[in-house]
Amino acid sequence: MEPTVWILFIIFFAVGYALAHFVAKSSQSRLLERIDNLQAASEKSSEKLIEETERANSAEKELSALRIEYKHLAERLSDQKKELEELQDQFRNEFKNLANEILEEKSKKFTEQNREKLDELLKPLGEKISEFQKRVEENHKEDLKGRGALDQHLK
């Protein structure tokens, strides 16, 4: 082959190589840039995953604490209901006792007042009966004296 062809061949080969090298370099740089972008996105995603995991753990801890608090409050409410029922029973019993005491006291007062009223009503009657009895006894004594005198007079 002729030397000009060889020179042309070498020139075309060099230009082709340079062109291929330039294209490969450009592609490589885009690939490296894309890899860098993907790595940055991956790092952001990892950071966001870590943040979300921490938030989820925090929310889970808070939920657990709230459940414990709810259970405690439910137990406390149950205890307070029991105490309230006991207090109601105690107040009911105290009310019954107090009502019985009042009723007993009122009954005593009523009985005493009735006795006083009856005494007021019956006292004059008793006095009159006593007077009547004295008169009957006096009349009986006089009658006995009269009979005794009549007996002696007849004898």
C-alpha positions as a Markdown table, in Angstrom:
| # | Residue | x | y | z |
|---|---|---|---|---|
| 1 | Met | 0.0 | 0.0 | 0.0 |
| 2 | Glu | 1.0 | 3.4 | -0.6 |
| 3 | Pro | 2.4 | 5.6 | 2.1 |
| 4 | Thr | -0.3 | 8.3 | 1.7 |
| 5 | Val | -2.9 | 5.7 | 2.3 |
| 6 | Trp | -1.1 | 4.6 | 5.3 |
| 7 | Ile | -0.8 | 8.2 | 6.5 |
| 8 | Leu | -4.5 | 8.7 | 5.8 |
| 9 | Phe | -5.3 | 5.5 | 7.5 |
| 10 | Ile | -3.3 | 6.5 | 10.6 |
| 11 | Ile | -4.9 | 10.0 | 10.5 |
| 12 | Phe | -8.4 | 8.5 | 10.3 |
| 13 | Phe | -7.5 | 6.0 | 12.9 |
| 14 | Ala | -6.2 | 8.7 | 15.2 |
| 15 | Val | -9.2 | 10.9 | 14.6 |
| 16 | Gly | -11.5 | 8.0 | 15.2 |
| 17 | Tyr | -9.7 | 7.0 | 18.3 |
| 18 | Ala | -9.8 | 10.6 | 19.6 |
| 19 | Leu | -13.5 | 10.8 | 18.7 |
| 20 | Ala | -14.2 | 7.5 | 20.4 |
| 21 | His | -12.1 | 8.5 | 23.4 |
| 22 | Phe | -14.0 | 11.9 | 23.6 |
| 23 | Val | -17.4 | 10.1 | 23.3 |
| 24 | Ala | -16.4 | 7.5 | 25.9 |
| 25 | Lys | -15.0 | 10.2 | 28.2 |
| 26 | Ser | -18.3 | 12.1 | 27.9 |
| 27 | Ser | -20.4 | 9.0 | 28.6 |
| 28 | Gln | -18.1 | 8.1 | 31.5 |
| 29 | Ser | -18.5 | 11.5 | 33.0 |
| 30 | Arg | -22.3 | 11.4 | 32.7 |
| 31 | Leu | -22.2 | 7.9 | 34.3 |
| 32 | Leu | -20.0 | 9.2 | 37.1 |
| 33 | Glu | -22.3 | 12.2 | 37.6 |
| 34 | Arg | -25.4 | 9.9 | 37.6 |
| 35 | Ile | -23.7 | 7.6 | 40.1 |
| 36 | Asp | -22.9 | 10.6 | 42.3 |
| 37 | Asn | -26.6 | 11.7 | 42.0 |
| 38 | Leu | -27.8 | 8.2 | 42.8 |
| 39 | Gln | -25.5 | 8.0 | 45.8 |
| 40 | Ala | -26.6 | 11.3 | 47.1 |
| 41 | Ala | -30.3 | 10.3 | 46.6 |
| 42 | Ser | -29.5 | 7.0 | 48.4 |
| 43 | Glu | -27.9 | 8.8 | 51.3 |
| 44 | Lys | -30.9 | 11.2 | 51.5 |
| 45 | Ser | -33.2 | 8.1 | 51.5 |
| 46 | Ser | -31.1 | 6.4 | 54.1 |
| 47 | Glu | -31.2 | 9.5 | 56.3 |
| 48 | Lys | -35.0 | 9.9 | 55.8 |
| 49 | Leu | -35.4 | 6.2 | 56.6 |
| 50 | Ile | -33.4 | 6.6 | 59.8 |
| 51 | Glu | -35.5 | 9.7 | 60.7 |
| 52 | Glu | -38.8 | 7.9 | 60.0 |
| 53 | Thr | -37.6 | 4.9 | 61.9 |
| 54 | Glu | -36.7 | 7.1 | 64.9 |
| 55 | Arg | -40.1 | 8.8 | 64.6 |
| 56 | Ala | -41.9 | 5.4 | 64.4 |
| 57 | Asn | -39.9 | 4.2 | 67.5 |
| 58 | Ser | -40.7 | 7.4 | 69.3 |
| 59 | Ala | -44.4 | 7.1 | 68.4 |
| 60 | Glu | -44.4 | 3.5 | 69.5 |
| 61 | Lys | -42.8 | 4.4 | 72.9 |
| 62 | Glu | -45.4 | 7.2 | 73.3 |
| 63 | Leu | -48.2 | 4.8 | 72.4 |
| 64 | Ser | -46.9 | 2.3 | 74.9 |
| 65 | Ala | -46.7 | 5.0 | 77.6 |
| 66 | Leu | -50.3 | 6.1 | 76.8 |
| 67 | Arg | -51.5 | 2.5 | 77.0 |
| 68 | Ile | -49.9 | 2.1 | 80.4 |
| 69 | Glu | -51.4 | 5.5 | 81.5 |
| 70 | Tyr | -54.8 | 4.4 | 80.1 |
| 71 | Lys | -54.6 | 1.1 | 82.0 |
| 72 | His | -53.7 | 3.0 | 85.2 |
| 73 | Leu | -56.5 | 5.4 | 84.7 |
| 74 | Ala | -59.0 | 2.6 | 84.1 |
| 75 | Glu | -57.9 | 0.9 | 87.3 |
| 76 | Arg | -58.1 | 4.2 | 89.2 |
| 77 | Leu | -61.6 | 4.7 | 87.8 |
| 78 | Ser | -62.6 | 1.2 | 88.8 |
| 79 | Asp | -61.3 | 1.8 | 92.3 |
| 80 | Gln | -63.1 | 5.2 | 92.5 |
| 81 | Lys | -66.3 | 3.5 | 91.4 |
| 82 | Lys | -65.9 | 0.9 | 94.2 |
| 83 | Glu | -65.2 | 3.6 | 96.7 |
| 84 | Leu | -68.3 | 5.6 | 95.5 |
| 85 | Glu | -70.5 | 2.5 | 95.9 |
| 86 | Glu | -69.0 | 1.9 | 99.4 |
| 87 | Leu | -69.7 | 5.5 | 100.3 |
| 88 | Gln | -73.2 | 5.2 | 99.0 |
| 89 | Asp | -73.8 | 2.1 | 101.1 |
| 90 | Gln | -72.3 | 3.8 | 104.1 |
| 91 | Phe | -74.4 | 7.0 | 103.6 |
| 92 | Arg | -77.5 | 4.8 | 103.0 |
| 93 | Asn | -76.9 | 2.9 | 106.3 |
| 94 | Glu | -76.2 | 6.2 | 108.2 |
| 95 | Phe | -79.4 | 7.7 | 106.7 |
| 96 | Lys | -81.4 | 4.6 | 107.9 |
| 97 | Asn | -79.8 | 4.8 | 111.3 |
| 98 | Leu | -80.5 | 8.6 | 111.5 |
| 99 | Ala | -84.0 | 8.1 | 110.3 |
| 100 | Asn | -84.6 | 5.4 | 112.9 |
| 101 | Glu | -83.2 | 7.6 | 115.6 |
| 102 | Ile | -85.4 | 10.5 | 114.6 |
| 103 | Leu | -88.4 | 8.3 | 114.4 |
| 104 | Glu | -87.7 | 6.8 | 117.8 |
| 105 | Glu | -87.1 | 10.2 | 119.3 |
| 106 | Lys | -90.3 | 11.6 | 117.7 |
| 107 | Ser | -92.2 | 8.5 | 118.9 |
| 108 | Lys | -91.0 | 9.1 | 122.5 |
| 109 | Lys | -92.0 | 12.8 | 122.3 |
| 110 | Phe | -95.3 | 11.8 | 120.8 |
| 111 | Thr | -95.9 | 9.2 | 123.5 |
| 112 | Glu | -94.9 | 11.7 | 126.2 |
| 113 | Gln | -97.1 | 14.4 | 124.8 |
| 114 | Asn | -100.0 | 11.9 | 124.6 |
| 115 | Arg | -99.4 | 10.9 | 128.2 |
| 116 | Glu | -99.3 | 14.6 | 129.3 |
| 117 | Lys | -102.5 | 15.3 | 127.3 |
| 118 | Leu | -104.2 | 12.2 | 128.8 |
| 119 | Asp | -103.0 | 13.3 | 132.3 |
| 120 | Glu | -104.5 | 16.7 | 131.7 |
| 121 | Leu | -107.7 | 15.2 | 130.6 |
| 122 | Leu | -107.9 | 12.4 | 133.2 |
| 123 | Lys | -106.6 | 14.4 | 136.2 |
| 124 | Pro | -109.8 | 16.3 | 136.8 |
| 125 | Leu | -111.7 | 13.1 | 136.3 |
| 126 | Gly | -109.4 | 11.3 | 138.8 |
| 127 | Glu | -110.0 | 14.1 | 141.3 |
| 128 | Lys | -113.7 | 13.9 | 140.8 |
| 129 | Ile | -113.6 | 10.1 | 141.2 |
| 130 | Ser | -111.4 | 10.6 | 144.4 |
| 131 | Glu | -114.0 | 13.0 | 145.8 |
| 132 | Phe | -116.8 | 10.6 | 144.8 |
| 133 | Gln | -115.0 | 7.8 | 146.6 |
| 134 | Lys | -114.5 | 9.9 | 149.7 |
| 135 | Arg | -118.2 | 10.7 | 149.7 |
| 136 | Val | -119.1 | 7.1 | 149.2 |
| 137 | Glu | -116.7 | 6.1 | 152.1 |
| 138 | Glu | -118.1 | 8.8 | 154.3 |
| 139 | Asn | -121.7 | 7.8 | 153.4 |
| 140 | His | -120.8 | 4.2 | 154.1 |
| 141 | Lys | -119.3 | 5.2 | 157.5 |
| 142 | Glu | -122.3 | 7.2 | 158.3 |
| 143 | Asp | -124.5 | 4.4 | 157.2 |
| 144 | Leu | -122.5 | 2.0 | 159.4 |
| 145 | Lys | -122.8 | 4.4 | 162.3 |
| 146 | Gly | -126.5 | 4.8 | 161.6 |
| 147 | Arg | -127.0 | 1.0 | 161.4 |
| 148 | Gly | -124.9 | 0.5 | 164.5 |
| 149 | Ala | -127.0 | 3.1 | 166.4 |
| 150 | Leu | -130.2 | 1.5 | 165.0 |
| 151 | Asp | -128.8 | -1.9 | 166.1 |
| 152 | Gln | -128.2 | -0.6 | 169.6 |
| 153 | His | -131.6 | 1.1 | 169.7 |
| 154 | Leu | -133.3 | -2.1 | 168.6 |
| 155 | Lys | -131.4 | -4.1 | 171.2 |
